[in-house]
Amino acid sequence: MSLDHAILGFLRERPMSGYDLKTMCFDGRAAHFWTADQAQVYRTLDRLESRALVRSRTERQRSRPDRKIYSITDAGTSELDRWLRETPPPPPLRDPFLIRLRFADSLPSEDLIGLLRERRGALQTRLEALRERAAGGAHTATTPDRAALLERLTLDAAMADTRATIDWLDDSIELIEAESEQARELPPGTQRRLFAPPTAAEGAKR
């Protein structure tokens, strides 16, 4: 399970509490490619500890409740290395926006275009945030740190995916606008599909 191994990976870098894993790692460093809520993190830590892949110790705090600090065991390190050598299959595609778009033919063109533009705006905001993170990254040509380099590569992948989706949205908006303009030019009572081939009469006009 990827969440199990993500936690093992972060704990191999340094011991942490469940709270630190959630806030610093899954809400911070890994937010652009993997998310987990607090309950998932703690359930996974319990499962990993029951399998002896991590161990915990109680840390006393003066002004706060005591907390558990987790660290990876030798068995956990071996399991992480085994998992890293596997090649995972492509993840199944399940996009709530695309399934909504698939059945949006009943919407007026302006509403449909509005949905596409709203999605584009949200992705543009995400892309700008990713660029800011990449600009402030630790890896440079003069400080070749393997972990920092690989973290930068995950940011590069997220930026490339976001840019590609923005390009697709731009193309989609153009297509819907062209289809809408074409529909306005048709005689009343007729209907034409966006990708329908031209009729013989239309071909002759060309």
C-alpha positions as CSV (number, residue, x, y, z in Angstrom):
1,M,0.0,0.0,0.0
2,S,1.5,3.3,-1.1
3,L,0.5,5.2,2.1
4,D,2.3,2.6,4.2
5,H,5.5,3.0,2.2
6,A,5.2,6.8,2.0
7,I,5.2,6.9,5.8
8,L,8.2,4.5,5.9
9,G,10.0,6.8,3.5
10,F,9.5,9.9,5.5
11,L,10.4,8.1,8.7
12,R,13.6,6.9,7.1
13,E,14.6,10.5,6.7
14,R,14.0,11.2,10.4
15,P,11.7,10.1,13.3
16,M,8.4,12.1,13.5
17,S,5.1,12.2,15.2
18,G,1.9,11.4,13.4
19,Y,1.1,15.1,13.5
20,D,4.4,16.0,11.9
21,L,3.8,13.4,9.2
22,K,0.4,15.0,8.4
23,T,1.3,18.6,8.5
24,M,4.9,18.7,7.4
25,C,4.9,15.9,4.9
26,F,1.4,15.1,3.4
27,D,0.2,18.7,3.7
28,G,3.5,20.2,2.7
29,R,6.3,18.3,0.9
30,A,4.1,15.7,-0.8
31,A,0.9,17.7,-1.2
32,H,1.3,18.0,-5.0
33,F,1.2,14.2,-5.5
34,W,-0.1,12.4,-2.4
35,T,-2.7,13.3,0.3
36,A,-3.7,11.7,3.5
37,D,-6.0,12.8,6.4
38,Q,-5.0,12.6,10.0
39,A,-7.0,9.5,10.7
40,Q,-5.4,7.6,7.8
41,V,-1.9,8.5,9.1
42,Y,-2.6,7.3,12.6
43,R,-4.3,4.1,11.4
44,T,-1.4,3.4,9.1
45,L,1.2,4.0,11.9
46,D,-0.7,1.6,14.1
47,R,-0.6,-1.0,11.4
48,L,3.1,-0.5,10.7
49,E,3.9,-0.8,14.4
50,S,1.9,-4.0,14.7
51,R,4.0,-5.4,11.8
52,A,7.2,-4.2,13.6
53,L,8.1,-1.9,10.6
54,V,8.1,1.1,12.9
55,R,8.6,1.6,16.6
56,S,7.3,4.4,18.8
57,R,8.5,6.2,22.0
58,T,6.7,8.6,24.2
59,E,8.1,12.1,24.3
60,R,7.3,14.2,27.3
61,Q,6.3,17.8,26.8
62,R,6.0,20.5,29.5
63,S,3.2,22.7,28.2
64,R,1.5,20.1,25.9
65,P,0.3,16.6,26.1
66,D,2.9,13.8,25.6
67,R,3.3,12.6,22.0
68,K,4.5,9.5,20.2
69,I,7.5,9.8,18.1
70,Y,7.8,7.1,15.4
71,S,11.0,5.7,13.8
72,I,11.6,3.1,11.1
73,T,13.0,-0.3,12.1
74,D,15.4,-2.4,10.2
75,A,12.5,-4.5,9.0
76,G,10.8,-1.3,7.8
77,T,13.9,-0.2,5.9
78,S,14.1,-3.6,4.2
79,E,10.4,-3.5,3.3
80,L,10.8,0.1,1.9
81,D,13.7,-1.0,-0.2
82,R,11.8,-4.0,-1.5
83,W,8.9,-1.7,-2.5
84,L,11.1,0.9,-4.1
85,R,12.5,-1.8,-6.6
86,E,9.0,-2.6,-7.8
87,T,7.5,-1.0,-10.9
88,P,3.9,0.0,-10.2
89,P,1.2,-0.1,-12.9
90,P,-0.3,3.1,-14.1
91,P,-3.0,4.2,-11.6
92,P,-6.6,3.9,-12.7
93,L,-8.1,7.1,-14.0
94,R,-10.9,8.5,-12.0
95,D,-11.5,12.2,-12.6
96,P,-14.7,13.7,-11.1
97,F,-14.4,16.7,-13.5
98,L,-14.1,14.5,-16.6
99,I,-17.2,12.4,-15.7
100,R,-19.1,15.6,-15.1
101,L,-17.9,17.0,-18.5
102,R,-19.0,13.8,-20.3
103,F,-22.7,14.4,-19.4
104,A,-22.7,18.2,-19.7
105,D,-24.3,18.3,-23.2
106,S,-27.5,19.6,-21.7
107,L,-25.8,22.7,-20.4
108,P,-25.9,26.0,-22.4
109,S,-22.6,26.7,-24.1
110,E,-21.9,29.7,-21.9
111,D,-22.3,27.5,-18.8
112,L,-20.1,24.7,-20.2
113,I,-17.4,27.2,-21.2
114,G,-17.7,28.7,-17.7
115,L,-17.0,25.3,-16.1
116,L,-13.9,24.8,-18.3
117,R,-12.6,28.3,-17.6
118,E,-13.2,27.9,-13.8
119,R,-11.2,24.6,-14.0
120,R,-8.5,26.4,-15.9
121,G,-8.3,29.1,-13.3
122,A,-8.0,26.6,-10.5
123,L,-5.2,24.8,-12.3
124,Q,-3.4,28.0,-13.1
125,T,-3.4,28.9,-9.4
126,R,-2.0,25.4,-8.6
127,L,0.7,25.8,-11.3
128,E,1.8,29.1,-9.9
129,A,2.1,27.6,-6.4
130,L,4.1,24.7,-7.7
131,R,6.5,27.1,-9.5
132,E,7.0,29.0,-6.3
133,R,7.8,25.8,-4.5
134,A,10.2,24.7,-7.2
135,A,11.9,28.1,-7.2
136,G,12.6,27.8,-3.5
137,G,13.8,24.2,-3.6
138,A,17.0,23.1,-2.0
139,H,18.5,21.4,-5.1
140,T,20.9,23.4,-7.3
141,A,23.7,22.5,-9.6
142,T,26.2,23.4,-6.9
143,T,24.5,21.4,-4.1
144,P,23.6,18.0,-5.7
145,D,21.5,16.4,-3.0
146,R,19.8,13.2,-4.2
147,A,16.7,13.5,-2.0
148,A,16.3,17.2,-2.9
149,L,16.7,16.3,-6.6
150,L,14.1,13.6,-6.5
151,E,11.7,15.9,-4.7
152,R,12.2,18.5,-7.4
153,L,11.5,15.8,-10.0
154,T,8.1,15.2,-8.4
155,L,7.4,18.9,-8.6
156,D,8.5,18.9,-12.3
157,A,6.1,16.0,-12.9
158,A,3.2,17.8,-11.2
159,M,3.9,21.0,-13.2
160,A,4.1,19.2,-16.5
161,D,0.8,17.4,-15.8
162,T,-0.9,20.7,-14.8
163,R,0.5,22.5,-17.9
164,A,-0.8,19.7,-20.2
165,T,-4.2,19.9,-18.6
166,I,-4.3,23.7,-19.0
167,D,-3.4,23.3,-22.7
168,W,-6.2,20.7,-23.1
169,L,-8.7,23.1,-21.4
170,D,-7.7,25.9,-23.8
171,D,-8.2,23.6,-26.8
172,S,-11.6,22.4,-25.3
173,I,-12.8,26.0,-24.8
174,E,-11.9,26.8,-28.4
175,L,-13.8,23.7,-29.7
176,I,-16.9,24.5,-27.6
177,E,-16.9,28.1,-28.8
178,A,-16.5,27.0,-32.4
179,E,-19.3,24.5,-32.0
180,S,-21.5,27.1,-30.4
181,E,-20.9,29.6,-33.3
182,Q,-21.6,26.8,-35.8
183,A,-24.9,26.0,-34.1
184,R,-26.0,29.6,-34.3
185,E,-25.4,29.6,-38.0
186,L,-27.6,26.5,-38.7
187,P,-31.2,26.9,-39.7
188,P,-33.7,26.7,-36.8
189,G,-34.8,23.1,-36.0
190,T,-31.5,21.5,-37.2
191,Q,-28.8,20.0,-35.1
192,R,-25.3,18.9,-35.9
193,R,-22.7,17.1,-33.9
194,L,-19.4,18.8,-33.3
195,F,-17.3,16.1,-35.1
196,A,-19.8,15.2,-37.7
197,P,-18.4,15.1,-41.3
198,P,-19.7,17.8,-43.6
199,T,-22.7,17.0,-45.8
200,A,-22.4,16.7,-49.6
201,A,-23.9,20.2,-50.0
202,E,-21.4,21.7,-47.5
203,G,-18.5,19.9,-49.3
204,A,-19.6,21.4,-52.6
205,K,-19.5,24.9,-51.2
206,R,-15.9,24.3,-50.2
